[in-house]
Amino acid sequence: MLRILSKGGAEAASPDDPNALWFDLGSPTAEEEDRVEAILGINVPTPAERAAVEESARFYEEDGELYLTATLLGRRDEGPFVSGPVTFILVNQKLVTVRQIRPRAFDVGQGRASARIGSAKSGSDVLLALLEGAAERLADLLSEAQQHSHTAAMTVFESDPAPDLRESLRSLGRIGTLIALSADSLSSLQRLLAYTHSVCTKHGVDPGKVTALERDVDELERLAETMLNRVSYLQDAALGLIGSTQSDTLKALSLATIAFVPPTLIASIFGMNFVGMTWFHEPWGPWVGFFLMVLTPVGLFAIARWRGWF
């Protein structure tokens, strides 16, 4: 889908509108890409080029145009968060974005980035508004993940009786996945901003805003790393508690084995029908069997208690 916005954040009347600032290609068709290329005289990177990870393929200048690609978080339809490359092309103070996902910062009319886009005077202003919106959205996601991790921590370390932690492990896995995606996106933004800072004066990008955004992204990246360590600790703790619960279960089964296996063995011995075992047929024979059935588990329990097995 091709969306063209002009100054003030309104839809442009036509692609040739001189006030058009932002050409947004969301999951574009080949015809839409060709149309933008013809209007602005650029080469839209292919999906394979946008997915490349090397610096030279993500950040470069070509014929006076600035090409930047970052890995951002977004959604496909209404599904879970996914990460994907978003390419920014700055040409003649007009911005072109190419993407397959739907980051929240790109939703004009929603969120804090929308106000900045509405007041943008050039494509570089729109670029900064989108990058700031992406960073703010990542900060919101990390804040939500932090709250969810606190809730999970209370469940993991809940007092006895120990709760079923399988759902907590699933929740921690989802939180950890989201934080890892956010950390990857922040790292990508940090690389993009570092390159932009070196060429910002040539393309009319405010260096002060780039520096401030670099600082914010760096702080968020450190926060994400700290949160990943915390989630990893909670997962280890949950697995340890699950292992302890399983150990208690095995201990109970061991006690049941001590209580019932020896008497079963003795009963099977007394049930042997051998002529040579004459005292089994004596009147006092059953009482000896009952005595041994009681004495054996009691003795085993005493030994286990003495050795500290339970």
C-alpha positions, -999 to +999 in steps of 0.1 A: +000+000+000+013+034-009+005+063+014+016+099+006+015+126+033+020+163+028+029+190+053+006+190+083+002+152+082-027+153+057-030+130+027-014+144-004-038+152-032-015+134-057+020+119-059+031+150-078+020+173-050+049+197-042+040+196-006+043+158-003+069+150+023+065+113+031+060+084+007+052+053+028+054+019+011+038-006+034+040-042+020+042-025-015+034-041-048+059-039-077+037-013-094+037+010-063+075+007-060+079+016-097+056+045-093+076+060-064+109+053-083+096+072-113+084+102-093+115+106-072+142+091-094+154+066-068+160+029-066+140+012-039+160-016-024+148-052-030+136-073-001+169-092-001+188-059+000+167-047+029+172-079+049+211-076+046+229-071+079+262-057+068+268-020+075+275-012+038+242-026+027+221-009+054+237+026+055+249+043+024+246+073+001+239+071-036+235+100-060+229+124-032+203+102-016+206+088+019+196+051+025+191+039+061+177+005+072+168-004+107+153-035+123+121-023+141+093-040+160+058-041+145+029-063+137+016-082+107-021-079+107-032-082+144-007-110+153+021-109+179+051-086+176+076-094+150+108-076+139+116-067+103+137-043+083+124-008+076+142+013+050+143+051+051+153+070+019+159+107+022+159+124-012+155+162-019+140+167+016+114+140+009+112+108+028+104+073+015+099+044+038+097+007+027+085-019+051+066-052+056+056-047+092+035-021+109+054-001+136+032+019+159+052+051+150+039+049+114+002+051+125-005+087+117-032+101+140-021+078+169+007+081+194+032+108+202+050+106+169+019+117+150+022+153+164+058+156+153+049+143+118+021+169+116+045+197+124+072+185+101+085+209+074+108+185+055+115+148+050+143+150+075+118+162+101+096+132+093+126+109+096+135+121+130+098+119+141+096+083+130+129+074+147+119+091+179+085+074+178+102+040+173+124+046+203+095+057+225+075+027+215+104+004+224+107+022+258+070+016+264+074-021+255+103-024+279+083-007+306+054-032+301+078-061+301+094-049+333+060-048+350+051-083+337+085-096+350+078-082+384+044-100+384+061-132+373+088-128+400+060-126+427+045-159+413+079-177+411+089-168+447+054-173+462+054-189+496+044-226+502+026-245+489+047-241+457+025-230+428+025-246+393+052-227+376+047-240+340+026-210+331+051-187+347+078-202+325+057-196+294+051-161+305+088-155+312+096-170+278+072-145+261+087-116+281+122-127+273+114-130+236+099-095+235+129-080+253+153-098+230+135-084+199+135-049+215+173-052+222+179-062+187+159-032+174+177-008+197+211-021+186+200-015+150+188+020+158+220+028+175+240+018+144+216+038+122+220+069+144+257+067+145+259+067+107+233+094+104+253+116+128+282+115+105+262+127+074+234+147+090+246+181+079+247+171+042+210+160+044+195+186+066+190+164+096+193+182+130+225+169+146+214+180+181+183+158+179+203+129+165+227+132+195+199+133+220+182+103+204+215+084+204+218+090+241+182+078+248+187+047+226+219+038+244+202+040+278+173+018+266+198-007+252+215-010+286+181-014+303+171-041+279+204-060+287+197-057+324+161-070+319+173-099+299+196-109+327+167-106+352+144-127+331+171-153+327+175-154+365+138-158+370+137-187+345+166-204+363+148-199+396+115-213+383+133-243+369+151-248+402+119-247+421+103-271+397+133-295+402+129-291+439+092-300+437+100-331+416+127-341+441+100-340+469+078-361+448+105-387+442+113-387+479+076-395+486+077-423+461+110-436+477+093-437+511+064-456+496+089-480+481+105-485+515+071-491+531+057-516+507+084-534+487+101-553+516+067-566+530+058-577+495+091-596+492+086-613+525+050-622+516+062-637+483+088-658+501+062-671+526+040-679+497+065-704+482+052-739+483+085-758+490+083-790+511+118-783+526+105-750+542+087-769+570+086-740+595+064-720+571+037-746+579+041-743+617+013-725+637+036-697+646+048-693+609+023-665+599+032-645+630+069-646+621+059-634+586+038-605+600+066-595+624+092-594+596+068-574+573+066-547+600+101-549+613+118-545+579+103-512+568+107-498+603+143-507+602+148-492+567+130-460+578+153-458+609+184-462+587+172-435+562+165-411+590+199-417+605+216-411+572+195-379+566+178-390+534+146-373+545 
